[in-house]
Each structure stands twice: as C-alpha cells, then as structure tokens.
Amino acid sequence: MSTAPQQLIGPAVQHALRHWRWALFIGAANLFSNGTPFANSMIEVNVPSALVYNVLQFGFPLLAALYLADHAVDARRLAAPLAYGAAVLGTVLLGVWVVGKALTPFLGVVSWWSWRADIGLAATSSVWLGLGVAVYARLRQRRRVQAQLQAAELAHAERQRELAAAQLLALQARVDPDLLFERLQRVSTELGQEPLRAQARLDALIALLRALQPHAEARVSTLARELQAVQAYARLISQDAQHTERLHLHLDEGLTERPFAPFVLLPLVRGLLQAPGTIWSLDLRARSDGGTRIQVDALGPDEASTQRAAAALELPALAERLHAVHGPAARLQLDPTPLPRLTLDLPPWPAS
C-alpha cells in the first residue's frame, strides 16, 4: 500500500463518525469501567456530561486510531502489537490532555478534578481500552487467517478444476480409432458410386476432428466448444440416414461462452445417437440462480428404442466428470418415462 499516512486521516475520521454507535459503546464502557458513576462523590457527578466526555475523548478517537492501525498492519508497515498499542496510547494521550481540555469550557468539570485525576483517568483508561483493543485485534487476526485459509482453499479447488478439465480435454482430443476407421472405410466405399455423399461424409468427419482438438491456451472448455463438437458429430451421423437431422438444438446464444466440463456432452449425445433411428432435442437455458440447464429430450421414434438408448449411457462416469469441474452441486439426472429426458444442471461458475 502506497497511501501516505496523512491521506488516511480523513477516511479515519469518516470511519469513526460512520460508526458512532461503537463510539457511544466505547465511551460508555470506559465510563463504567473507570467507576465514575459509582464514585463516593456521586452527588457531584453529572453522568450524561461524563458520558459525553468519554465518547468524545475516547470513543471517536479510538475508532479513528484503529482504522489507522488496521491499515498499518494490513500494509505490513507495523507489527500488530506495536500498531494497536500505539492506537491505545495515542487515544489516551489525545483524549485526556487535548480533547478533554478542549471540552472543559463547554461541558464543565467537577470541583474535585485535578491533574492527578487526569493521570488516574489516563492509567485506568489505558488498561480498559488496551484490553478491549487486544480482544479486537485477536478477533480481527482470526478473521484474517480464516479469510486466507478460505482463499487458499478456493485457489486449490480452482487448480483442481483446471487440472480435471485439462485431463478431460486431453481425453476428448483422442480420436476413436474404430470411429475413424469405420467412417474412412465408408468414404472409400462410396467414392466410386456416390462421390457427393462420400465428400459430405469426409467433410463432416474433418469438422468433428477439428472440433475435438483442444486450444493450447484453454484451461477449461466452454459450452460453445462442446456444442460445436456435438453438432459436428450429429452431422456426421446424419450422413447414415440420408441427412435426416437426428439432433435438434435450441440454444440461448448468450450462454454459449460459459465454462463447461469437457468430455461430458459429446459422450452423452454420442451414446444416444448410436441407437439407430432415434431423434433427440437439446435445449440450453439459464436458471434463475445464474446457473445453466441443459435438457436432452427424446423425440422418437418410440419409447422402447429411446429408453434403451438412455439406459445404455454410463451416467455415473459422466456425472463424475461433471462434478470434477463444476463441483458437487452439478447434477446429471435421467427421467426415463414416458420418453427419456436427461437434465444437466450446472451451478453458477465458479462452483463453490
């Protein structure tokens, strides 16, 4: 922190005024701790006036001093014991011999007050305010340590997410040799008799292979990238059914750049489309809590074939990949009847 100490005085005063209730509490606590209302000379003590004295002498100055001490500790300019000790000492000296003397013409003073009373007030106030500030500093240090631990845990969770995503990206980038061999064989067979269809099948295969290649700088995939791979695979499969569209996409384009776990959506869609003749729709929408929902519904041709396709999916493995990147709040659910519906619910990113 490069803020000069004099530049903090204004904010410190504003901080003290903004927390006037704490100033009132500090002043009242110091008044009663010093025993003024219970003194033998009670008949000469004006308690409201004494309370005003203590609030103005110690309440507001201590809040301002603590603001400065907090900044000094956070900036590592002073050790906590030195900073908070200086705050107490400065408050007492300022309160007793500067603020107190300045208030005397306006609030008056009891007849028995003397310079010895000033010293006694400074001594006892130093003890009580010191104890209170020690508790404050301890609690603040504990909260600071807890915040640092929480930040470290969040950073560790983020690294784990990125590692899981990188591993899944690598797995997804691997070309399935069976799929590649089978598609190339079909292209070779069709080149002589149906060259246009063979070229369309080859173009679809190339588009899929390109979609599967991870970006060098990518830490996690996005819905746009995963949907691109899904669309490429769906176009590739549609070549087997004379270009019949077997996957209908309904997308909210504003959501496509959200992070998404790799190697989840493509295996799911691929498993569904492997069932011959089945037709599905994929709907992407935002949830009210800021999360994302992906819904895959069976459209036909019948209940039996679509239910068999959904039942053959390895949902536990897909859910595990989803949790590794999006956390335990992510959910993958299958509703098998009457027609299968698969729902992927993703919490807001980053997962907590």
Steps between C-alpha positions, in 0.01 A plus 500: 500500500644836394244722674672764712396511868365854469271386220337253739404755764191619314369145437583411862285787628219404263527141618467610863197718427336229293528256792373740766314219677832329570639833621206528741561145620872559555436822689233343720714191567799711597285719725358205692830311503667795669222500758407867469124448549569294811750741663444628853460846352199386297309806604749716310512282188286595202473161332372627161783752489751233599366274226542773239854557627590132461339463158681805362824434688532129432218363279553691177880535534541127562296409191711732287821364653391141437430586136857626465639200688308256278649660189849493646467130589344406164776685315760328722646833605465422870466184703156455651607546867681823416221638279215427740705600804572834333127536427415461869779726619419769244131485586566540873749785461284683250181438696621602846731794426362639170134412447418503871655842555324637191162378628534647849368849408189347344420203728647625824695298755434370853659690787724217610664445157874564493814411307522186714154404376626543142783259570265253669254520209782446250631199696168324549377581147823360358428171678136469395546625145811284465305190601222583256740569214688176575175307459422693180844434353476131589161463335613694194810284466288188526265625228798589286650154539163342423468717187849396390419134556177536308683675215759221496226236492324679215828529308568129558149411382551716191829323423330164543222612264750612240697177533186290459393707200844466339493123545151479349604723209787263431269199514250663269775590250587133453358374172290187531682260262188289444293803402778638280561166323128433449432848360801494267399159378153630413655796320722264300203277411279790391759691298433301183120481520394808702786750491290790629386303804856378559627858489227614742589217736871590480426868565293408806781278630756777454271746681470259793875445522559876501238553770669241722839668495554702823623856488855533627405778744174344615473424873142384480263447212192708426145413406566645154795268443320192634189575296716543193635147551146369561370665182792364298432147628126535430573610141735205460232255617234665284692382193389145582133597480507698178553829688208449739555735794514289813597770749303825520678779686324787679767729640514819699796662326569717802599190697733330254819660637445369851760248623402136466663168580651329195426141403150499652256630242655330198510147656143548618370604156713242327356225719145612421555530125659157480150358535385478136214727400462683829446877489582742780483867586749698707387812679739745669355754743594714799380422851353763729798472739754578229580138422448313173267219403549265205201281421511212252158359405411199291273581203456152360448278321362302796534458875678166494793600275559834673482344846753234399732772371473700823542193720825408322669827598776488762342775708716451816821560300350807331377635834846450651658708223233765550569517875876517448467831314175650629498372857255280692210737431501397132236240419436250221159338517307256281120498495424184299123526446301542288778612265849536647613842617856572613561817700838654577483773764811714548548743789627854432870505412727459681350212693517539873 
